[in-house]
């Protein structure tokens, strides 16, 4: 597995933080439900992903575990981290062969308390069941960082856009559009949601694409 350098990790996390801090579907569907409904959401496609949500528990889960990690470090004055939890939780029973080991929410809470005592049940429940518009950015803030936006995308965002063949105006116009001119998604409540365009709309005359190509990315993490 290829390891990412610290700068790339920071850029990746900022991209995730910005995306999940701009998903209005969070106000009705919590991250726990994206896990419960995963068998449906895996096959979901088309526009309004930001309102329907998808299997958000993957990437947003990274933000929650980062929050757990920085909290452990804070409570132990830097003596312990998430690594200690992972070593104990996944190393339960010692060095064994591959086997299926089911676990519950209570098991996770007990494992975290085994590293450092805290009200982990409430800590996790508040984040898993939240309907706040804002993403859980406590891990970034506890780590000494703050999510900010500029007029240029970071390297991770630029790479993702290049691979996907899209223009990303999510943090300004509230719009994802392919280089062919087809709109893939529109931010609910964003500027473009006021009437034009809609997901699936196509730029048949090349007018959108030329305008978008001449624009900056707007606001980017």
VEXPASE-128510 format. One record per atom (N, C-alpha, C): x, y, z. Coordinates in pm, 1 decimal. Layout:
N
> X_Y_Z
...
REM end
This chain:
221
> 83.8_-119.6_0.0
> 0.0_0.0_0.0
> 87.7_125.2_0.0
> 54.3_219.9_-86.2
> 132.3_342.7_-95.3
> 99.2_435.4_20.9
> 202.2_486.0_87.7
> 182.4_577.7_199.1
> 188.6_721.7_147.4
> 98.6_804.0_197.3
> 93.2_943.8_156.9
> 177.0_1028.7_251.2
> 241.7_1129.5_196.8
> 316.5_1219.7_283.2
> 219.5_1309.7_359.2
> 270.0_1373.6_463.7
> 183.8_1451.0_552.8
> 109.7_1563.1_480.9
> 176.3_1628.6_386.2
> 111.9_1738.2_314.0
> -4.9_1688.3_230.5
> 12.2_1574.1_166.9
> -95.3_1516.8_85.8
> -212.2_1475.8_173.7
> -182.2_1419.8_290.1
> -287.5_1380.7_384.5
> -366.6_1504.0_428.8
> -297.1_1612.0_457.7
> -363.7_1736.1_498.3
> -457.6_1785.9_388.3
> -411.4_1781.2_264.0
> -492.9_1827.7_152.9
> -613.5_1737.6_130.9
> -591.4_1608.2_146.9
> -702.5_1514.0_131.7
> -807.7_1537.9_239.6
> -763.4_1555.0_363.6
> -857.4_1578.4_472.5
> -931.7_1710.0_455.7
> -863.6_1812.4_404.5
> -931.5_1940.4_383.5
> -1037.1_1927.3_273.8
> -1008.8_1846.0_172.1
> -1105.7_1822.8_65.4
> -1228.7_1750.2_120.2
> -1205.0_1648.9_202.8
> -1316.0_1575.6_264.3
> -1395.8_1667.4_355.9
> -1325.7_1746.1_438.1
> -1392.3_1836.0_531.6
> -1481.0_1936.0_458.0
> -1429.5_1993.1_349.6
> -1507.0_2091.3_273.2
> -1629.6_2027.1_209.6
> -1611.2_1907.4_153.5
> -1723.7_1839.2_88.9
> -1834.8_1809.1_187.9
> -1797.2_1754.8_303.4
> -1899.3_1714.2_399.6
> -1949.3_1830.1_484.5
> -1886.1_1943.7_473.5
> -1936.5_2064.5_538.0
> -2033.5_2138.0_446.2
> -2054.1_2081.6_326.9
> -2145.0_2142.2_229.0
> -2235.7_2034.8_169.3
> -2297.5_1958.3_257.1
> -2392.7_1854.6_217.0
> -2521.2_1873.9_297.0
> -2618.0_1948.6_241.6
> -2740.6_1980.1_315.6
> -2822.5_1858.3_356.7
> -2799.9_1743.9_290.4
> -2871.5_1622.6_329.6
> -2842.5_1579.3_471.1
> -2732.8_1632.2_527.5
> -2698.7_1602.0_666.7
> -2808.4_1648.3_762.6
> -2888.8_1747.0_719.7
> -2990.6_1802.1_808.9
> -3109.5_1708.1_826.7
> -3118.7_1604.2_743.4
> -3228.1_1507.6_762.5
> -3178.3_1363.0_773.6
> -3061.9_1334.0_717.2
> -3008.7_1196.9_724.8
> -2874.1_1200.2_796.2
> -2865.1_1131.1_907.9
> -2739.1_1130.0_981.9
> -2645.0_1024.7_925.0
> -2518.9_1031.5_964.9
> -2417.9_942.1_910.9
> -2446.5_796.9_947.4
> -2507.1_773.9_1063.7
> -2542.7_637.5_1103.0
> -2639.8_577.0_1002.7
> -2733.4_658.4_953.5
> -2832.3_608.4_858.2
> -2769.9_576.8_722.9
> -2661.1_647.2_687.6
> -2595.0_614.1_560.6
> -2531.6_475.4_568.0
> -2498.9_430.6_688.7
> -2447.6_294.7_707.7
> -2562.6_193.7_706.7
> -2669.8_228.1_776.3
> -2786.6_139.8_782.3
> -2845.7_117.2_643.6
> -2846.8_222.7_562.6
> -2906.7_215.2_429.2
> -2804.4_190.4_319.2
> -2686.3_141.7_357.5
> -2577.5_125.2_260.1
> -2617.2_38.3_142.7
> -2694.9_-69.6_166.2
> -2730.8_-159.9_57.9
> -2814.2_-90.1_-48.3
> -2880.3_17.9_-11.3
> -2958.1_97.4_-107.0
> -2871.4_206.6_-168.3
> -2793.7_272.1_-85.1
> -2714.4_386.4_-129.2
> -2600.2_348.2_-221.9
> -2549.1_225.6_-209.3
> -2441.4_182.8_-298.1
> -2485.0_190.7_-444.5
> -2611.5_160.1_-469.3
> -2661.8_157.7_-606.2
> -2725.5_289.4_-648.3
> -2733.1_384.7_-554.8
> -2794.7_513.3_-587.6
> -2703.9_592.6_-679.9
> -2762.2_662.6_-771.7
> -2683.1_743.4_-863.2
> -2761.9_864.8_-907.9
> -2704.8_938.7_-1000.5
> -2774.1_1056.3_-1050.2
> -2751.6_1177.4_-962.6
> -2827.9_1281.1_-990.4
> -2811.8_1407.1_-920.4
> -2870.7_1407.3_-780.5
> -2852.1_1520.3_-714.5
> -2900.3_1545.2_-578.3
> -2836.4_1451.7_-476.2
> -2715.3_1408.5_-505.2
> -2642.0_1327.0_-409.8
> -2620.1_1402.8_-279.3
> -2603.3_1534.1_-289.2
> -2578.9_1614.8_-169.4
> -2701.2_1624.6_-79.4
> -2819.4_1592.3_-131.4
> -2941.7_1593.9_-51.2
> -2980.3_1452.6_-7.8
> -2962.0_1355.6_-99.0
> -2993.7_1216.3_-66.7
> -2886.5_1155.3_22.5
> -2762.6_1197.1_1.1
> -2640.5_1142.7_61.0
> -2609.4_1005.4_1.3
> -2490.5_957.2_31.6
> -2445.3_829.6_-21.6
> -2385.3_751.3_94.8
> -2284.9_671.4_69.6
> -2221.7_598.6_180.7
> -2121.0_692.8_248.9
> -2175.4_798.2_306.7
> -2093.5_904.6_365.3
> -2012.0_858.2_485.1
> -2053.2_745.9_543.2
> -1983.5_701.3_663.9
> -1837.2_666.3_637.0
> -1799.7_644.4_512.3
> -1659.6_618.0_481.3
> -1573.9_742.3_506.5
> -1596.1_846.2_425.8
> -1511.3_965.2_436.8
> -1541.5_1047.6_561.2
> -1669.4_1064.7_593.8
> -1700.8_1141.3_714.7
> -1652.8_1065.2_838.1
> -1649.3_932.3_826.9
> -1596.6_851.8_936.2
> -1451.2_885.4_965.6
> -1375.7_921.3_862.1
> -1236.9_963.1_883.3
> -1230.9_1086.6_971.8
> -1324.2_1179.5_949.5
> -1326.4_1300.7_1030.8
> -1358.9_1268.2_1176.3
> -1449.5_1173.3_1197.0
> -1486.5_1135.4_1333.4
> -1370.4_1066.3_1403.6
> -1303.3_975.2_1333.3
> -1191.1_906.1_1395.6
> -1073.1_1000.3_1419.4
> -1058.4_1100.4_1334.3
> -956.1_1201.4_1359.7
> -988.7_1277.5_1487.5
> -1116.9_1303.7_1508.8
> -1161.9_1370.2_1630.8
> -1133.1_1282.0_1752.4
> -1156.9_1151.2_1737.6
> -1126.5_1057.8_1845.5
> -976.4_1059.5_1876.2
> -895.3_1054.7_1771.1
> -750.5_1052.0_1788.3
> -700.1_1175.6_1861.9
> -740.9_1292.7_1817.3
> -693.0_1415.6_1880.7
> -745.3_1430.2_2023.2
> -864.4_1374.2_2048.3
> -919.3_1378.5_2184.4
> -838.4_1287.9_2276.9
> -803.5_1169.1_2227.7
> -720.2_1078.4_2307.7
> -586.6_1144.9_2339.8
> -526.0_1206.4_2240.2
> -397.5_1273.5_2260.9
> -410.4_1385.8_2364.1
> -519.5_1458.4_2356.9
> -541.4_1570.1_2449.6
> -561.7_1519.5_2592.0
> -640.0_1412.7_2608.0
> -670.4_1360.1_2740.2
> -550.7_1290.7_2805.6
> -456.9_1244.4_2722.9
> -339.7_1172.1_2777.0
> -211.4_1253.7_2765.2
> -227.4_1383.3_2734.1
> -110.2_1469.8_2717.9
> -11.0_1415.2_2614.5
> -68.1_1359.8_2507.7
> 14.2_1311.8_2398.3
> 77.7_1175.6_2418.9
> 45.7_1108.3_2528.9
> 107.8_978.9_2557.7
> 41.3_863.8_2480.9
> -84.8_883.0_2442.5
> -156.1_778.7_2369.8
> -228.4_839.5_2250.1
> -268.4_752.6_2156.3
> -336.4_798.4_2036.1
> -432.5_690.5_1987.6
> -492.3_712.7_1873.7
> -582.3_613.8_1814.4
> -509.2_482.7_1787.2
> -379.5_490.0_1763.8
> -300.2_369.0_1739.4
> -312.3_270.3_1855.4
> -318.6_322.8_1976.7
> -330.2_235.1_2093.6
> -463.8_161.9_2094.3
> -568.5_232.7_2055.8
> -700.3_168.3_2046.9
> -700.5_61.9_1938.6
> -648.8_95.5_1822.2
> -648.0_1.4_1710.0
> -569.6_-124.8_1744.7
> -454.7_-108.1_1808.6
> -371.1_-222.6_1845.3
> -445.6_-317.9_1938.5
> -517.4_-262.5_2035.3
> -590.0_-346.1_2130.9
> -717.1_-404.4_2069.7
> -789.4_-321.6_1995.8
> -919.3_-363.8_1943.4
> -903.4_-470.6_1834.9
> -811.8_-447.2_1742.8
> -791.6_-543.8_1634.8
> -694.7_-654.9_1674.4
> -624.6_-636.3_1784.7
> -532.2_-739.2_1830.9
> -590.1_-826.4_1940.3
> -721.0_-816.4_1960.6
> -787.5_-893.2_2064.7
> -767.1_-1043.4_2041.9
> -720.0_-1111.3_2143.5
> -697.6_-1254.6_2130.7
> -557.4_-1290.5_2086.6
> -474.6_-1188.6_2064.4
> -335.9_-1215.5_2026.4
> -317.9_-1239.9_1878.3
> -206.7_-1300.9_1843.4
> -170.2_-1325.2_1703.8
> -240.2_-1451.1_1655.0
> -354.5_-1434.0_1590.8
> -433.7_-1547.5_1543.8
> -441.4_-1546.7_1392.0
> -493.0_-1653.3_1339.0
> -520.1_-1657.8_1196.0
> -643.3_-1575.3_1164.1
> -675.1_-1558.1_1035.3
> -793.4_-1480.9_996.0
> -921.6_-1542.2_1053.4
> -1007.1_-1458.7_1107.5
> -1135.3_-1505.8_1157.3
> -1233.2_-1389.5_1165.2
> -1360.6_-1420.9_1163.2
> -1465.7_-1319.8_1172.0
> -1494.6_-1292.6_1319.6
> -1483.0_-1166.4_1358.7
> -1506.9_-1128.5_1498.2
> -1609.8_-1014.7_1501.6
> -1736.5_-1046.5_1517.8
> -1838.8_-941.0_1524.7
> -1815.2_-851.3_1647.3
> -1860.4_-727.0_1637.7
> -1848.0_-636.9_1752.3
> -1966.5_-541.4_1753.4
> -1989.3_-479.1_1866.1
> -2101.8_-387.7_1883.8
> -2051.6_-246.8_1915.1
> -2143.8_-154.1_1917.8
> -2111.3_-16.8_1956.5
> -2052.7_-14.6_2096.9
> -2110.2_-95.6_2183.9
> -2062.3_-101.6_2322.1
> -1919.2_-154.0_2328.8
> -1884.1_-246.1_2239.2
> -1746.6_-297.7_2235.7
> -1647.4_-187.1_2198.8
> -1687.7_-102.6_2103.1
> -1601.9_9.3_2061.6
> -1582.5_106.3_2177.9
> -1692.3_137.9_2245.4
> -1685.6_229.0_2360.4
> -1594.8_171.8_2469.0
> -1609.9_42.0_2496.8
> -1527.0_-21.7_2598.8
> -1380.0_-19.7_2558.4
> -1354.2_-41.2_2430.7
> -1216.4_-38.5_2382.6
> -1153.5_98.4_2396.6
> -1229.7_202.2_2367.5
> -1178.4_338.5_2381.9
> -1154.0_372.4_2528.3
> -1245.7_327.9_2616.2
> -1226.7_352.1_2759.5
> -1107.0_275.6_2813.3
> -1069.8_167.9_2744.1
> -951.8_94.1_2783.4
> -823.3_170.0_2753.9
> -833.5_268.1_2664.9
> -718.0_352.9_2632.4
> -715.0_474.5_2724.0
> -829.5_540.5_2733.9
> -842.4_653.8_2825.7
> -990.4_670.5_2858.5
> -1021.4_689.4_2984.9
> -1160.4_699.8_3029.2
> -1220.9_830.9_2981.9
> -1336.7_819.7_2920.2
> -1409.3_936.7_2871.3
> -1552.3_892.8_2843.6
> -1642.4_986.2_2825.1
> -1781.0_950.2_2789.9
> -1786.6_927.2_2638.3
> -1725.0_817.5_2596.6
> -1715.4_789.3_2453.4
> -1850.7_757.0_2390.9
> -1941.4_700.9_2467.9
> -2074.0_668.8_2413.6
> -2143.6_796.4_2366.7
> -2141.2_898.3_2450.0
> -2202.1_1026.0_2411.8
> -2122.4_1092.7_2300.8
> -1991.1_1088.3_2312.6
> -1902.1_1147.5_2212.6
> -1935.9_1094.3_2072.8
> -1943.3_962.8_2059.7
> -1970.0_901.9_1929.6
> -2114.9_922.2_1885.9
> -2208.0_906.5_1979.1
> -2350.0_919.6_1945.0
> -2383.2_1058.3_1891.4
> -2325.7_1160.7_1952.1
> -2351.1_1297.6_1906.9
> -2307.5_1317.0_1762.1
> -2199.7_1252.0_1722.8
> -2147.1_1268.1_1586.9
> -2215.7_1175.4_1487.5
> -2250.3_1055.5_1530.6
> -2313.9_959.1_1440.9
> -2460.2_992.8_1414.0
> -2525.5_1055.7_1509.9
> -2669.2_1083.7_1497.6
> -2700.1_1231.4_1475.0
> -2599.1_1308.2_1444.9
> -2617.6_1452.2_1429.2
> -2688.7_1487.0_1299.0
> -2775.0_1586.8_1306.0
> -2837.9_1643.5_1186.8
> -2795.3_1788.4_1166.1
> -2679.1_1822.5_1220.5
> -2624.8_1956.3_1200.3
> -2578.7_1970.7_1055.3
> -2589.0_2089.2_1000.6
> -2542.6_2112.5_863.0
> -2391.7_2096.5_854.8
> -2322.1_2138.4_959.5
> -2176.7_2137.6_958.0
> -2121.6_1996.4_982.4
> -2011.9_1966.0_917.1
> -1943.9_1838.6_936.7
> -1869.3_1839.4_1070.2
> -1837.0_1722.1_1124.1
> -1761.6_1716.5_1250.8
> -1614.0_1749.8_1227.1
> -1578.6_1873.5_1250.3
> -1443.5_1920.6_1221.2
> -1357.3_1935.7_1346.1
> -1403.0_1877.7_1457.4
> -1328.5_1888.6_1582.1
> -1188.4_1832.2_1572.5
> -1170.8_1726.1_1495.0
> -1038.8_1667.1_1480.4
> -940.3_1760.1_1414.1
> -986.3_1831.7_1312.1
> -900.2_1930.2_1246.4
> -862.4_2041.6_1342.7
> -962.9_2092.1_1413.6
> -940.0_2204.7_1503.6
> -850.8_2165.2_1621.1
> -873.8_2044.5_1676.1
> -789.5_1998.0_1786.6
> -645.7_1973.8_1741.4
> -629.6_1947.3_1612.0
> -496.4_1926.6_1557.6
> -426.5_2056.0_1521.3
> -494.7_2168.6_1544.0
> -433.9_2298.6_1516.5
> -459.8_2351.9_1377.6
> -560.6_2295.8_1308.1
> -590.4_2339.5_1171.8
> -729.3_2402.0_1163.9
> -751.0_2474.8_1057.2
> -881.0_2537.2_1032.6
> -912.4_2526.7_883.6
> -1034.6_2484.8_853.3
> -1076.3_2474.7_713.4
> -1098.1_2613.8_655.9
> -1024.8_2647.4_549.9
> -1039.6_2775.9_482.6
> -1054.6_2752.8_332.5
> -1096.3_2855.2_261.6
> -1118.7_2845.7_118.3
> -1037.0_2952.5_45.0
> -997.9_2920.9_-77.1
> -925.8_3016.8_-160.7
> -979.2_3005.6_-302.7
> -919.3_3079.9_-396.3
> -967.5_3077.3_-534.1
> -897.8_2970.7_-618.8
> -816.3_2886.1_-556.1
> -748.9_2778.7_-628.0
> -765.0_2647.6_-551.1
> -788.6_2537.3_-621.8
> -802.1_2408.4_-553.3
> -667.1_2358.5_-503.7
> -669.8_2281.6_-395.0
> -544.4_2221.6_-351.0
> -510.0_2105.6_-445.3
> -392.4_2048.4_-428.1
> -343.3_1947.0_-521.4
> -432.8_1823.8_-523.4
> -485.2_1785.4_-407.4
> -570.2_1666.4_-402.1
> -700.6_1688.9_-477.9
> -762.8_1804.7_-456.1
> -887.2_1837.1_-525.7
> -865.3_1845.9_-676.3
> -755.3_1908.3_-715.8
> -723.9_1922.3_-858.3
> -703.4_1785.6_-922.2
> -636.6_1694.8_-851.4
> -614.8_1560.1_-902.9
> -747.2_1486.6_-920.0
> -835.6_1498.0_-821.1
> -965.1_1431.5_-828.1
> -1048.1_1484.3_-944.9
> -1047.0_1616.2_-965.4
> -1121.9_1675.0_-1076.3
> -1066.7_1628.6_-1210.6
> -934.6_1619.8_-1220.0
> -872.3_1575.4_-1344.7
> -908.3_1430.0_-1373.8
> -905.9_1346.5_-1271.2
> -938.9_1205.5_-1289.5
> -1085.3_1185.8_-1326.5
> -1171.3_1268.0_-1267.5
> -1315.1_1256.4_-1294.0
> -1358.2_1330.9_-1419.4
> -1270.1_1414.0_-1472.2
> -1304.5_1491.8_-1590.6
> -1415.0_1592.2_-1564.4
> -1405.8_1662.5_-1452.6
> -1511.4_1756.0_-1414.8
> -1456.7_1893.7_-1380.3
> -1546.4_1992.1_-1385.8
> -1520.1_2123.8_-1330.7
> -1593.0_2128.8_-1197.0
> -1523.8_2172.2_-1092.8
> -1582.0_2173.8_-959.4
> -1605.8_2317.7_-914.5
> -1731.5_2357.8_-916.4
> -1770.1_2492.0_-869.4
> -1859.1_2480.6_-746.0
> -1835.1_2373.7_-668.9
> -1923.6_2341.3_-557.0
> -1926.4_2449.3_-450.2
> -1813.4_2514.5_-427.5
> -1803.3_2608.7_-315.5
> -1825.3_2753.9_-359.2
> -1868.2_2771.6_-482.6
> -1902.0_2906.3_-530.0
> -2040.9_2902.8_-594.4
> -2051.0_2845.4_-714.1
> -2179.5_2835.2_-782.1
> -2265.8_2722.0_-728.3
> -2202.4_2623.6_-661.5
> -2277.1_2507.5_-614.1
> -2308.4_2413.0_-727.7
> -2204.0_2372.0_-800.0
> -2226.3_2300.1_-925.2
> -2109.4_2207.7_-957.9
> -2141.8_2085.7_-1004.8
> -2045.0_1995.8_-1065.0
> -2086.2_1978.1_-1211.0
> -1993.1_2000.0_-1302.2
> -2026.3_1983.1_-1444.1
> -1910.5_1914.1_-1514.6
> -1943.8_1817.9_-1600.5
> -1842.2_1747.0_-1676.2
> -1788.3_1833.5_-1788.4
> -1670.3_1797.7_-1840.1
> -1610.3_1874.1_-1947.7
> -1690.5_1864.0_-2076.9
> -1780.9_1765.0_-2082.0
> -1869.4_1753.4_-2198.2
> -1985.8_1850.8_-2188.0
> -2002.3_1909.9_-2069.0
> -2109.0_2007.7_-2050.1
> -2229.8_1954.0_-1977.0
> -2227.0_1828.2_-1933.1
> -2340.1_1771.0_-1860.6
> -2326.4_1798.0_-1711.4
> -2431.8_1851.5_-1652.4
> -2432.6_1881.0_-1509.6
> -2455.3_1751.5_-1432.2
> -2363.9_1719.4_-1341.3
> -2378.0_1596.1_-1264.3
> -2450.4_1618.8_-1132.5
> -2432.8_1735.5_-1072.8
> -2504.3_1763.4_-948.7
> -2508.4_1913.6_-923.4
> -2611.0_1953.2_-849.6
> -2631.3_2093.5_-812.0
> -2655.6_2098.5_-661.6
> -2589.1_2189.8_-595.0
> -2602.1_2202.2_-450.7
> -2740.3_2255.3_-414.0
> -2814.0_2177.3_-336.0
> -2945.7_2220.8_-290.8
> -2929.4_2344.8_-204.6
> -2998.9_2453.5_-241.5
> -2987.1_2578.9_-168.8
> -2874.3_2667.0_-218.5
> -2797.0_2617.6_-317.4
> -2686.4_2695.3_-371.5
> -2731.2_2795.0_-476.4
> -2636.4_2868.2_-532.5
> -2665.5_2972.3_-631.1
> -2737.3_2914.7_-752.9
> -2686.6_2803.6_-807.6
> -2746.2_2747.5_-929.1
> -2880.1_2680.2_-903.8
> -2912.8_2655.4_-779.6
> -3040.5_2591.5_-747.9
> -3156.4_2689.4_-764.7
> -3127.6_2815.0_-789.1
> -3232.6_2914.9_-801.3
> -3311.6_2900.7_-931.4
> -3272.5_2806.2_-1014.1
> -3353.2_2784.5_-1133.8
> -3277.4_2727.8_-1252.1
> -3144.3_2740.0_-1254.3
> -3067.3_2691.8_-1369.7
> -2926.0_2661.5_-1328.5
> -2865.3_2555.9_-1375.8
> -2928.2_2440.9_-1442.4
> -2966.4_2334.8_-1340.3
> -3007.8_2216.4_-1388.9
> -3045.5_2104.9_-1303.5
> -2955.5_1986.4_-1334.4
> -2941.9_1891.0_-1240.7
> -2863.1_1771.3_-1270.1
> -2914.0_1701.0_-1395.5
> -2823.0_1664.4_-1482.2
> -2860.5_1597.5_-1605.8
> -2874.4_1691.3_-1723.5
> -2883.5_1822.2_-1698.0
> -2892.0_1918.0_-1808.2
> -2763.8_1912.0_-1890.2
> -2778.4_1931.1_-2020.9
> -2663.2_1925.3_-2109.8
> -2640.5_2058.7_-2179.1
> -2514.4_2088.4_-2200.0
> -2474.2_2209.9_-2271.2
> -2461.2_2175.0_-2419.5
> -2570.7_2177.5_-2490.3
> -2572.2_2131.9_-2629.1
> -2499.8_2226.9_-2723.9
> -2488.7_2352.6_-2686.7
> -2426.9_2450.3_-2776.8
> -2285.5_2489.9_-2733.7
> -2237.4_2433.0_-2624.5
> -2102.0_2462.5_-2580.4
> -2088.4_2591.1_-2502.9
> -2201.0_2654.1_-2469.3
> -2194.5_2782.6_-2401.9
> -2148.8_2768.7_-2256.6
> -2203.6_2669.0_-2184.4
> -2166.0_2652.2_-2044.2
> -2018.5_2618.3_-2032.9
> -1976.0_2520.5_-2114.5
> -1839.9_2470.4_-2103.2
> -1737.2_2581.0_-2125.0
> -1762.7_2666.8_-2222.7
> -1667.5_2774.2_-2250.6
> -1664.8_2875.0_-2136.9
> -1780.1_2901.2_-2078.8
> -1786.6_2994.4_-1966.7
> -1716.1_2935.6_-1845.7
> -1746.1_2807.9_-1813.7
> -1686.7_2742.4_-1698.7
> -1535.8_2729.0_-1714.6
> -1489.6_2698.5_-1835.6
> -1347.4_2679.5_-1859.8
> -1270.8_2808.7_-1837.9
> -1337.8_2921.5_-1857.5
> -1272.1_3050.9_-1840.1
> -1281.7_3102.9_-1698.8
> -1352.0_3030.7_-1613.5
> -1368.1_3073.7_-1475.4
> -1262.0_3009.9_-1386.8
> -1239.6_3070.1_-1271.1
> -1157.8_3003.8_-1171.0
> -1248.3_2903.6_-1102.2
> -1190.4_2826.9_-1012.4
> -1268.2_2726.1_-941.0
> -1358.9_2788.7_-834.6
> -1355.4_2919.2_-821.5
> -1436.8_2981.6_-718.7
> -1368.7_2963.4_-584.7
> -1442.9_2915.8_-486.8
> -1385.3_2892.5_-354.0
> -1349.3_2746.5_-339.5
> -1228.5_2719.9_-300.3
> -1180.0_2582.9_-290.6
> -1108.2_2562.2_-157.2
> -1117.8_2437.3_-103.3
> -1049.5_2409.9_22.6
> -899.2_2401.7_2.2
REM end
